[in-house]
Amino acid sequence: MTDKKTLLVAQLCITFMMALSMSGIMGLLVMGPTAEWLQAWPRQFITAWPIAFVLTLFTGRIGFAIAHRLVHPTA
């Protein structure tokens, strides 16, 4: 089992990378590769990251439980 400090730092890193990439990709799909997209991306990321982090605090345990049941169905 991973200690709580490592898990928290991992959640910060993972949500940072996911919010950065998803806000960029989704904005690119909606706006296209424009100057407006590049201008809007940082604001979208700053909005998305805290939301993603808070959501992982609740959904992380559920995701690990589902994964454990899928990998070890009889345990």
DRENKOL-358445 format. One record per atom (N, C-alpha, C): x, y, z; atom name; chain. Coordinates in steps of 0.02 Angstrom, whole numbers, padded with zeros to 5 digits. Example, Ala and Ser with C-alpha at 12.3 -4.5 7.8 and 13.67 -1.06 7.14 Angstrom:
+--------+--------+--------+-------+-------+
:      X :      Y :      Z : marza : torfi :
+--------+--------+--------+-------+-------+
:  00660 : -00284 :  00390 :     N :     A :
:  00615 : -00225 :  00390 :    CA :     A :
:  00660 : -00165 :  00390 :     C :     A :
:  00642 : -00112 :  00354 :     N :     A :
:  00684 : -00053 :  00357 :    CA :     A :
:  00645 :  00002 :  00394 :     C :     A :
+--------+--------+--------+-------+-------+
This chain:
+--------+--------+--------+-------+-------+
:      X :      Y :      Z : marza : torfi :
+--------+--------+--------+-------+-------+
:  00042 : -00059 :  00000 :     N :     A :
:  00000 :  00000 :  00000 :    CA :     A :
:  00044 :  00062 :  00000 :     C :     A :
:  00025 :  00112 : -00037 :     N :     A :
:  00062 :  00174 : -00042 :    CA :     A :
:  00045 :  00219 :  00017 :     C :     A :
:  00097 :  00253 :  00044 :     N :     A :
:  00084 :  00298 :  00100 :    CA :     A :
:  00044 :  00359 :  00077 :     C :     A :
:  00011 :  00392 :  00124 :     N :     A :
: -00035 :  00447 :  00107 :    CA :     A :
:  00001 :  00506 :  00075 :     C :     A :
:  00062 :  00522 :  00097 :     N :     A :
:  00099 :  00578 :  00068 :    CA :     A :
:  00115 :  00565 : -00005 :     C :     A :
:  00138 :  00505 : -00021 :     N :     A :
:  00153 :  00487 : -00090 :    CA :     A :
:  00091 :  00488 : -00133 :     C :     A :
:  00036 :  00463 : -00106 :     N :     A :
: -00027 :  00463 : -00142 :    CA :     A :
: -00051 :  00535 : -00157 :     C :     A :
: -00044 :  00580 : -00109 :     N :     A :
: -00063 :  00649 : -00119 :    CA :     A :
: -00021 :  00683 : -00173 :     C :     A :
:  00045 :  00672 : -00170 :     N :     A :
:  00090 :  00701 : -00221 :    CA :     A :
:  00075 :  00671 : -00289 :     C :     A :
:  00061 :  00606 : -00292 :     N :     A :
:  00043 :  00574 : -00356 :    CA :     A :
: -00022 :  00604 : -00383 :     C :     A :
: -00071 :  00616 : -00340 :     N :     A :
: -00134 :  00647 : -00362 :    CA :     A :
: -00122 :  00717 : -00390 :     C :     A :
: -00078 :  00754 : -00357 :     N :     A :
: -00062 :  00822 : -00382 :    CA :     A :
: -00030 :  00817 : -00451 :     C :     A :
:  00018 :  00772 : -00459 :     N :     A :
:  00053 :  00765 : -00523 :    CA :     A :
:  00007 :  00740 : -00578 :     C :     A :
: -00032 :  00688 : -00563 :     N :     A :
: -00076 :  00658 : -00613 :    CA :     A :
: -00130 :  00708 : -00634 :     C :     A :
: -00161 :  00742 : -00586 :     N :     A :
: -00214 :  00789 : -00604 :    CA :     A :
: -00185 :  00849 : -00641 :     C :     A :
: -00124 :  00870 : -00625 :     N :     A :
: -00091 :  00924 : -00662 :    CA :     A :
: -00084 :  00904 : -00735 :     C :     A :
: -00056 :  00845 : -00747 :     N :     A :
: -00044 :  00823 : -00816 :    CA :     A :
: -00109 :  00812 : -00854 :     C :     A :
: -00159 :  00782 : -00821 :     N :     A :
: -00222 :  00770 : -00854 :    CA :     A :
: -00260 :  00835 : -00869 :     C :     A :
: -00262 :  00881 : -00820 :     N :     A :
: -00296 :  00944 : -00831 :    CA :     A :
: -00262 :  00985 : -00886 :     C :     A :
: -00196 :  00984 : -00886 :     N :     A :
: -00158 :  01021 : -00937 :    CA :     A :
: -00173 :  00992 : -01007 :     C :     A :
: -00167 :  00926 : -01013 :     N :     A :
: -00177 :  00896 : -01079 :    CA :     A :
: -00250 :  00899 : -01101 :     C :     A :
: -00296 :  00883 : -01056 :     N :     A :
: -00367 :  00882 : -01076 :    CA :     A :
: -00394 :  00952 : -01091 :     C :     A :
: -00375 :  01002 : -01051 :     N :     A :
: -00398 :  01070 : -01067 :    CA :     A :
: -00370 :  01093 : -01133 :     C :     A :
: -00308 :  01076 : -01147 :     N :     A :
: -00278 :  01094 : -01211 :    CA :     A :
: -00310 :  01058 : -01270 :     C :     A :
: -00319 :  00993 : -01263 :     N :     A :
: -00348 :  00954 : -01318 :    CA :     A :
: -00421 :  00973 : -01330 :     C :     A :
: -00460 :  00978 : -01277 :     N :     A :
: -00531 :  00995 : -01287 :    CA :     A :
: -00539 :  01066 : -01315 :     C :     A :
: -00499 :  01112 : -01291 :     N :     A :
: -00501 :  01180 : -01318 :    CA :     A :
: -00480 :  01181 : -01391 :     C :     A :
: -00430 :  01142 : -01408 :     N :     A :
: -00408 :  01137 : -01478 :    CA :     A :
: -00462 :  01109 : -01523 :     C :     A :
: -00498 :  01058 : -01498 :     N :     A :
: -00552 :  01029 : -01538 :    CA :     A :
: -00609 :  01079 : -01549 :     C :     A :
: -00623 :  01119 : -01499 :     N :     A :
: -00679 :  01167 : -01504 :    CA :     A :
: -00658 :  01229 : -01545 :     C :     A :
: -00599 :  01256 : -01530 :     N :     A :
: -00579 :  01320 : -01559 :    CA :     A :
: -00533 :  01314 : -01620 :     C :     A :
: -00501 :  01257 : -01627 :     N :     A :
: -00452 :  01249 : -01679 :    CA :     A :
: -00386 :  01280 : -01659 :     C :     A :
: -00334 :  01268 : -01699 :     N :     A :
: -00267 :  01294 : -01682 :    CA :     A :
: -00261 :  01369 : -01697 :     C :     A :
: -00290 :  01409 : -01652 :     N :     A :
: -00292 :  01481 : -01662 :    CA :     A :
: -00256 :  01517 : -01605 :     C :     A :
: -00244 :  01580 : -01614 :     N :     A :
: -00215 :  01621 : -01561 :    CA :     A :
: -00262 :  01625 : -01501 :     C :     A :
: -00327 :  01626 : -01514 :     N :     A :
: -00377 :  01628 : -01460 :    CA :     A :
: -00374 :  01565 : -01418 :     C :     A :
: -00363 :  01507 : -01450 :     N :     A :
: -00356 :  01445 : -01413 :    CA :     A :
: -00296 :  01448 : -01367 :     C :     A :
: -00239 :  01471 : -01393 :     N :     A :
: -00179 :  01476 : -01351 :    CA :     A :
: -00189 :  01526 : -01294 :     C :     A :
: -00227 :  01577 : -01306 :     N :     A :
: -00240 :  01627 : -01254 :    CA :     A :
: -00288 :  01600 : -01201 :     C :     A :
: -00336 :  01559 : -01220 :     N :     A :
: -00386 :  01532 : -01174 :    CA :     A :
: -00361 :  01472 : -01134 :     C :     A :
: -00313 :  01435 : -01161 :     N :     A :
: -00291 :  01372 : -01130 :    CA :     A :
: -00267 :  01381 : -01058 :     C :     A :
: -00225 :  01429 : -01042 :     N :     A :
: -00202 :  01435 : -00972 :    CA :     A :
: -00260 :  01445 : -00923 :     C :     A :
: -00308 :  01486 : -00942 :     N :     A :
: -00366 :  01498 : -00899 :    CA :     A :
: -00408 :  01434 : -00890 :     C :     A :
: -00416 :  01397 : -00943 :     N :     A :
: -00453 :  01334 : -00939 :    CA :     A :
: -00416 :  01284 : -00895 :     C :     A :
: -00351 :  01282 : -00901 :     N :     A :
: -00311 :  01237 : -00860 :    CA :     A :
: -00315 :  01256 : -00786 :     C :     A :
: -00309 :  01320 : -00771 :     N :     A :
: -00312 :  01343 : -00701 :    CA :     A :
: -00380 :  01327 : -00670 :     C :     A :
: -00432 :  01327 : -00711 :     N :     A :
: -00498 :  01308 : -00687 :    CA :     A :
: -00504 :  01233 : -00678 :     C :     A :
: -00476 :  01195 : -00725 :     N :     A :
: -00484 :  01123 : -00726 :    CA :     A :
: -00443 :  01087 : -00672 :     C :     A :
: -00383 :  01112 : -00657 :     N :     A :
: -00340 :  01074 : -00612 :    CA :     A :
: -00369 :  01066 : -00542 :     C :     A :
: -00391 :  01118 : -00509 :     N :     A :
: -00419 :  01107 : -00442 :    CA :     A :
: -00482 :  01063 : -00443 :     C :     A :
: -00521 :  01069 : -00495 :     N :     A :
: -00581 :  01027 : -00501 :    CA :     A :
: -00560 :  00954 : -00507 :     C :     A :
: -00511 :  00940 : -00550 :     N :     A :
: -00487 :  00872 : -00559 :    CA :     A :
: -00457 :  00845 : -00494 :     C :     A :
: -00420 :  00885 : -00458 :     N :     A :
: -00390 :  00862 : -00395 :    CA :     A :
: -00443 :  00844 : -00344 :     C :     A :
: -00492 :  00887 : -00335 :     N :     A :
: -00545 :  00873 : -00286 :    CA :     A :
: -00584 :  00811 : -00306 :     C :     A :
: -00598 :  00804 : -00370 :     N :     A :
: -00635 :  00744 : -00392 :    CA :     A :
: -00595 :  00680 : -00379 :     C :     A :
: -00529 :  00682 : -00387 :     N :     A :
: -00490 :  00621 : -00374 :    CA :     A :
: -00490 :  00602 : -00301 :     C :     A :
: -00499 :  00650 : -00257 :     N :     A :
: -00502 :  00634 : -00186 :    CA :     A :
: -00561 :  00588 : -00172 :     C :     A :
: -00615 :  00596 : -00210 :     N :     A :
: -00675 :  00555 : -00201 :    CA :     A :
: -00675 :  00493 : -00245 :     C :     A :
: -00654 :  00501 : -00307 :     N :     A :
: -00659 :  00446 : -00355 :    CA :     A :
: -00599 :  00399 : -00354 :     C :     A :
: -00544 :  00422 : -00325 :     N :     A :
: -00484 :  00380 : -00324 :    CA :     A :
: -00494 :  00314 : -00288 :     C :     A :
: -00524 :  00316 : -00230 :     N :     A :
: -00537 :  00255 : -00192 :    CA :     A :
: -00584 :  00208 : -00229 :     C :     A :
: -00634 :  00237 : -00261 :     N :     A :
: -00682 :  00197 : -00299 :    CA :     A :
: -00646 :  00163 : -00358 :     C :     A :
: -00604 :  00201 : -00392 :     N :     A :
: -00566 :  00174 : -00448 :    CA :     A :
: -00520 :  00117 : -00427 :     C :     A :
: -00485 :  00126 : -00371 :     N :     A :
: -00441 :  00074 : -00346 :    CA :     A :
: -00481 :  00012 : -00326 :     C :     A :
: -00539 :  00022 : -00295 :     N :     A :
: -00581 : -00035 : -00275 :    CA :     A :
: -00605 : -00073 : -00336 :     C :     A :
: -00627 : -00038 : -00388 :     N :     A :
: -00650 : -00071 : -00450 :    CA :     A :
: -00592 : -00109 : -00482 :     C :     A :
: -00534 : -00077 : -00486 :     N :     A :
: -00475 : -00109 : -00515 :    CA :     A :
: -00457 : -00172 : -00477 :     C :     A :
: -00458 : -00168 : -00411 :     N :     A :
: -00442 : -00226 : -00370 :    CA :     A :
: -00490 : -00284 : -00383 :     C :     A :
: -00554 : -00269 : -00389 :     N :     A :
: -00605 : -00321 : -00402 :    CA :     A :
: -00597 : -00350 : -00472 :     C :     A :
: -00577 : -00309 : -00520 :     N :     A :
: -00567 : -00334 : -00587 :    CA :     A :
: -00505 : -00378 : -00592 :     C :     A :
: -00453 : -00359 : -00557 :     N :     A :
: -00390 : -00397 : -00559 :    CA :     A :
: -00394 : -00459 : -00515 :     C :     A :
: -00427 : -00453 : -00458 :     N :     A :
: -00433 : -00508 : -00410 :    CA :     A :
: -00507 : -00522 : -00397 :     C :     A :
: -00544 : -00551 : -00444 :     N :     A :
: -00616 : -00558 : -00437 :    CA :     A :
: -00639 : -00604 : -00380 :     C :     A :
: -00597 : -00649 : -00357 :     N :     A :
: -00617 : -00695 : -00303 :    CA :     A :
: -00593 : -00673 : -00235 :     C :     A :
: -00554 : -00620 : -00232 :     N :     A :
: -00526 : -00598 : -00167 :    CA :     A :
: -00575 : -00558 : -00127 :     C :     A :
+--------+--------+--------+-------+-------+
